[in-house]
């Protein structure tokens, strides 16, 4: 005897859907419905992914309650089904990817009330001659919906509004924000050509890589295209790599397009995320700006997807479903039949490989907008220099500040010093849980591991030899801030890193201060180098290239090239010429020579040839099976058994090998490399073997996962 069941995804890390029968006297909920189901001793929110007929069995439980029918459409369910297979993630991840946090809870979430009030027909016809305050409210609302705060400012009390709502004289509505649209700058010929090429594809899927040098006006191209599509009542989804980039992008969009942008990222409250999700689903959100998770937002009338800074590693999710936001966005656009624009001054090798293969169309912007010129580059050989800052760099800083310019120094190390060392015996402060040094922070005084977060007090003497001669080695942003404040006491020095920018609006407020154009020095990590338009910066310098020159990660040369060009691109973006300096103890290194002698696209083309010769991504597909445990041997032995399961003549299996950081947060970490020239075959093979991997003897004794197209080693 067969039984019709709903196959439900529930938020548990198990590689299967769970069968549930219909509640008594009810039919099965439609596919895409949000339901409440019993799971062991718990009650969980699940999504109905499919219907099926199975053999009747007493352990099949009924659905407890239908929460919302057909909430997720077939397009998004199909997108997740692809992600589930390609990224080899459990189906329960559908809950976190497709539903905002408020819809994952078993208890009803109190939705945010609409922010404005409007007249009903009953209110327009009401005789309120004996209720003067209500009549005054009616007169105000005859001019259009008003925010509650506006009515309160006009002297209308909350009790009056509550009474009028209860009587049906007024109703709560979402008041669309109408802004004054500002005409942007005239596009130059390259920008016009790019915008035309994108609009030519507006009725079909096309992936277009907009490779424009820093300051070339890529955002103006996005906005010109978006304006045309908004005029046709289409929605535009813009993905940015990090929350820090979102506020300035939102302001620029709203000024140019004359409509409010809806924001979606992890920094919002649950209520704010739910409101944004609902606005996108019903079409009220015309322009959505979000981080990688926004790629799964429901869209009522999609017209364009933009992935800004498409090369950025932040688009890759590092836990749970390890998807890449850029790649999922391309698939989403293909399934919706709309164009997608991938923009970057330093495109990823994956995107350039797709251009070479004919899958993406390349659009280039080779000139800075507004007549600005590219900065002059210079390498400073710091061998033999006693100070942290090269004397020539200090001289350049002084010169640019005296000329009224601003200075940006990039150092991708937080804290006061990366290492605390004993000058007598060579002891170093290392993390007890990670294969890493602890960073010395001065404010507050502590040693901290930037990998696991462990903290400890700074010892007064060396734990090994008892010497008091402990000294900092190297310089982080905190130490540079102190040195520069001492060297240039009359100039503001701003530190931009996660330690200094702790408040929600700190970074945005700092950028507003810097954009006043007053001379200052900015010292920061990669937070500072990502796409920010700082027109008064005339000198940019990079202080930590040496580590990247000798990294064991095969992606290090690509990331170095991207970082160098991005930091250099912060200088000279307005009428004043810019200068870019690289401080290094390895000036003859061939990677630096290649960067100095070519533009980024030429540099990347050579790297792509090298990757093809080495059969590394993107020429070949790479997947990692990672395992970790508190003892090294179980983690390693699991991968030994996994290698036997996964070995195939069409797949190169290497390992188990230790991760670049073998011990992290108290776990020993190993990985298995799987490489193949045939992407589809590799994905199929892993999925065919996934159940066998779960049955291996050590599978329950270690933490393990599959990472397709890994960004970190």
Secondary structure as the mmCIF struct_conf table of DSSP 4:
data_model
#
loop_
_struct_conf.conf_type_id
_struct_conf.id
_struct_conf.beg_label_comp_id
_struct_conf.beg_label_asym_id
_struct_conf.beg_label_seq_id
_struct_conf.end_label_comp_id
_struct_conf.end_label_asym_id
_struct_conf.end_label_seq_id
STRN STRN1 UNK A 2 UNK A 10
BEND BEND1 UNK A 11 UNK A 13
BEND BEND2 UNK A 15 UNK A 16
STRN STRN2 UNK A 18 UNK A 21
HELX_LH_PP_P HELX_LH_PP_P1 UNK A 22 UNK A 23
TURN_TY1_P TURN_TY1_P1 UNK A 24 UNK A 25
HELX_LH_PP_P HELX_LH_PP_P2 UNK A 27 UNK A 30
TURN_TY1_P TURN_TY1_P2 UNK A 31 UNK A 32
STRN STRN3 UNK A 34 UNK A 39
TURN_TY1_P TURN_TY1_P3 UNK A 40 UNK A 41
STRN STRN4 UNK A 42 UNK A 55
TURN_TY1_P TURN_TY1_P4 UNK A 58 UNK A 59
STRN STRN5 UNK A 61 UNK A 68
TURN_TY1_P TURN_TY1_P5 UNK A 69 UNK A 70
BEND BEND3 UNK A 72 UNK A 72
HELX_RH_AL_P HELX_RH_AL_P1 UNK A 74 UNK A 86
TURN_TY1_P TURN_TY1_P6 UNK A 87 UNK A 88
TURN_TY1_P TURN_TY1_P7 UNK A 91 UNK A 92
HELX_RH_AL_P HELX_RH_AL_P2 UNK A 93 UNK A 98
BEND BEND4 UNK A 99 UNK A 99
HELX_RH_3T_P HELX_RH_3T_P1 UNK A 101 UNK A 103
BEND BEND5 UNK A 104 UNK A 107
HELX_LH_PP_P HELX_LH_PP_P3 UNK A 108 UNK A 109
HELX_LH_PP_P HELX_LH_PP_P4 UNK A 111 UNK A 114
BEND BEND6 UNK A 115 UNK A 115
STRN STRN6 UNK A 116 UNK A 119
HELX_RH_AL_P HELX_RH_AL_P3 UNK A 121 UNK A 125
TURN_TY1_P TURN_TY1_P8 UNK A 129 UNK A 130
HELX_RH_AL_P HELX_RH_AL_P4 UNK A 132 UNK A 141
TURN_TY1_P TURN_TY1_P9 UNK A 142 UNK A 143
BEND BEND7 UNK A 144 UNK A 144
STRN STRN7 UNK A 146 UNK A 147
HELX_RH_AL_P HELX_RH_AL_P5 UNK A 148 UNK A 153
TURN_TY1_P TURN_TY1_P10 UNK A 154 UNK A 155
HELX_RH_AL_P HELX_RH_AL_P6 UNK A 158 UNK A 166
TURN_TY1_P TURN_TY1_P11 UNK A 167 UNK A 168
BEND BEND8 UNK A 169 UNK A 169
STRN STRN8 UNK A 170 UNK A 173
STRN STRN9 UNK A 178 UNK A 178
HELX_LH_PP_P HELX_LH_PP_P5 UNK A 185 UNK A 188
HELX_RH_AL_P HELX_RH_AL_P7 UNK A 189 UNK A 199
TURN_TY1_P TURN_TY1_P12 UNK A 200 UNK A 203
BEND BEND9 UNK A 204 UNK A 204
STRN STRN10 UNK A 206 UNK A 212
TURN_TY1_P TURN_TY1_P13 UNK A 214 UNK A 215
BEND BEND10 UNK A 216 UNK A 216
HELX_RH_AL_P HELX_RH_AL_P8 UNK A 218 UNK A 230
TURN_TY1_P TURN_TY1_P14 UNK A 231 UNK A 233
STRN STRN11 UNK A 235 UNK A 239
BEND BEND11 UNK A 241 UNK A 241
HELX_RH_AL_P HELX_RH_AL_P9 UNK A 243 UNK A 257
BEND BEND12 UNK A 258 UNK A 258
STRN STRN12 UNK A 259 UNK A 259
HELX_LH_PP_P HELX_LH_PP_P6 UNK A 260 UNK A 260
STRN STRN13 UNK A 261 UNK A 264
BEND BEND13 UNK A 265 UNK A 265
TURN_TY1_P TURN_TY1_P15 UNK A 266 UNK A 267
BEND BEND14 UNK A 268 UNK A 268
HELX_RH_AL_P HELX_RH_AL_P10 UNK A 270 UNK A 282
TURN_TY1_P TURN_TY1_P16 UNK A 283 UNK A 283
BEND BEND15 UNK A 286 UNK A 286
STRN STRN14 UNK A 287 UNK A 290
HELX_RH_3T_P HELX_RH_3T_P2 UNK A 292 UNK A 296
BEND BEND16 UNK A 300 UNK A 301
STRN STRN15 UNK A 302 UNK A 308
TURN_TY1_P TURN_TY1_P17 UNK A 309 UNK A 311
HELX_RH_3T_P HELX_RH_3T_P3 UNK A 313 UNK A 315
STRN STRN16 UNK A 316 UNK A 316
BEND BEND17 UNK A 319 UNK A 321
STRN STRN17 UNK A 324 UNK A 324
HELX_RH_AL_P HELX_RH_AL_P11 UNK A 325 UNK A 336
TURN_TY1_P TURN_TY1_P18 UNK A 337 UNK A 337
STRN STRN18 UNK A 339 UNK A 344
BEND BEND18 UNK A 345 UNK A 346
HELX_RH_AL_P HELX_RH_AL_P12 UNK A 349 UNK A 356
TURN_TY1_P TURN_TY1_P19 UNK A 357 UNK A 358
BEND BEND19 UNK A 359 UNK A 360
STRN STRN19 UNK A 361 UNK A 365
BEND BEND20 UNK A 367 UNK A 367
HELX_RH_3T_P HELX_RH_3T_P4 UNK A 369 UNK A 371
HELX_LH_PP_P HELX_LH_PP_P7 UNK A 374 UNK A 375
STRN STRN20 UNK A 376 UNK A 381
TURN_TY1_P TURN_TY1_P20 UNK A 383 UNK A 384
BEND BEND21 UNK A 387 UNK A 389
HELX_RH_AL_P HELX_RH_AL_P13 UNK A 391 UNK A 402
TURN_TY1_P TURN_TY1_P21 UNK A 403 UNK A 404
STRN STRN21 UNK A 406 UNK A 410
BEND BEND22 UNK A 415 UNK A 416
STRN STRN22 UNK A 417 UNK A 417
BEND BEND23 UNK A 418 UNK A 418
STRN STRN23 UNK A 419 UNK A 422
TURN_TY1_P TURN_TY1_P22 UNK A 423 UNK A 425
STRN STRN24 UNK A 428 UNK A 428
STRN STRN25 UNK A 430 UNK A 430
BEND BEND24 UNK A 432 UNK A 436
STRN STRN26 UNK A 437 UNK A 437
HELX_LH_PP_P HELX_LH_PP_P8 UNK A 438 UNK A 438
STRN STRN27 UNK A 439 UNK A 441
TURN_TY1_P TURN_TY1_P23 UNK A 442 UNK A 445
STRN STRN28 UNK A 446 UNK A 448
TURN_TY1_P TURN_TY1_P24 UNK A 450 UNK A 452
STRN STRN29 UNK A 455 UNK A 456
HELX_LH_PP_P HELX_LH_PP_P9 UNK A 457 UNK A 459
BEND BEND25 UNK A 460 UNK A 461
TURN_TY1_P TURN_TY1_P25 UNK A 463 UNK A 465
BEND BEND26 UNK A 468 UNK A 468
STRN STRN30 UNK A 470 UNK A 473
BEND BEND27 UNK A 474 UNK A 474
HELX_RH_AL_P HELX_RH_AL_P14 UNK A 477 UNK A 487
BEND BEND28 UNK A 488 UNK A 488
TURN_TY1_P TURN_TY1_P26 UNK A 489 UNK A 490
BEND BEND29 UNK A 491 UNK A 491
STRN STRN31 UNK A 492 UNK A 496
BEND BEND30 UNK A 497 UNK A 497
TURN_TY1_P TURN_TY1_P27 UNK A 498 UNK A 500
BEND BEND31 UNK A 503 UNK A 503
TURN_TY1_P TURN_TY1_P28 UNK A 504 UNK A 505
HELX_RH_AL_P HELX_RH_AL_P15 UNK A 506 UNK A 514
TURN_TY1_P TURN_TY1_P29 UNK A 515 UNK A 516
STRN STRN32 UNK A 520 UNK A 524
BEND BEND32 UNK A 525 UNK A 525
HELX_RH_3T_P HELX_RH_3T_P5 UNK A 526 UNK A 528
TURN_TY1_P TURN_TY1_P30 UNK A 529 UNK A 529
BEND BEND33 UNK A 530 UNK A 531
TURN_TY1_P TURN_TY1_P31 UNK A 535 UNK A 536
STRN STRN33 UNK A 537 UNK A 542
HELX_RH_AL_P HELX_RH_AL_P16 UNK A 546 UNK A 549
TURN_TY1_P TURN_TY1_P32 UNK A 550 UNK A 550
BEND BEND34 UNK A 552 UNK A 553
TURN_TY1_P TURN_TY1_P33 UNK A 554 UNK A 555
HELX_RH_AL_P HELX_RH_AL_P17 UNK A 556 UNK A 568
TURN_TY1_P TURN_TY1_P34 UNK A 569 UNK A 570
BEND BEND35 UNK A 571 UNK A 572
BEND BEND36 UNK A 574 UNK A 576
STRN STRN34 UNK A 579 UNK A 584
BEND BEND37 UNK A 585 UNK A 585
TURN_TY1_P TURN_TY1_P35 UNK A 587 UNK A 588
HELX_RH_AL_P HELX_RH_AL_P18 UNK A 590 UNK A 597
BEND BEND38 UNK A 598 UNK A 598
HELX_RH_AL_P HELX_RH_AL_P19 UNK A 600 UNK A 614
TURN_TY1_P TURN_TY1_P36 UNK A 615 UNK A 615
TURN_TY1_P TURN_TY1_P37 UNK A 617 UNK A 619
BEND BEND39 UNK A 620 UNK A 620
STRN STRN35 UNK A 621 UNK A 629
BEND BEND40 UNK A 630 UNK A 631
HELX_RH_AL_P HELX_RH_AL_P20 UNK A 632 UNK A 646
STRN STRN36 UNK A 648 UNK A 648
TURN_TY1_P TURN_TY1_P38 UNK A 649 UNK A 650
STRN STRN37 UNK A 651 UNK A 651
STRN STRN38 UNK A 652 UNK A 664
TURN_TY1_P TURN_TY1_P39 UNK A 665 UNK A 666
STRN STRN39 UNK A 667 UNK A 676
BEND BEND41 UNK A 677 UNK A 677
HELX_RH_AL_P HELX_RH_AL_P21 UNK A 679 UNK A 694
TURN_TY1_P TURN_TY1_P40 UNK A 695 UNK A 695
BEND BEND42 UNK A 696 UNK A 696
TURN_TY1_P TURN_TY1_P41 UNK A 697 UNK A 701
BEND BEND43 UNK A 702 UNK A 702
STRN STRN40 UNK A 703 UNK A 708
TURN_TY1_P TURN_TY1_P42 UNK A 709 UNK A 709
BEND BEND44 UNK A 711 UNK A 711
#
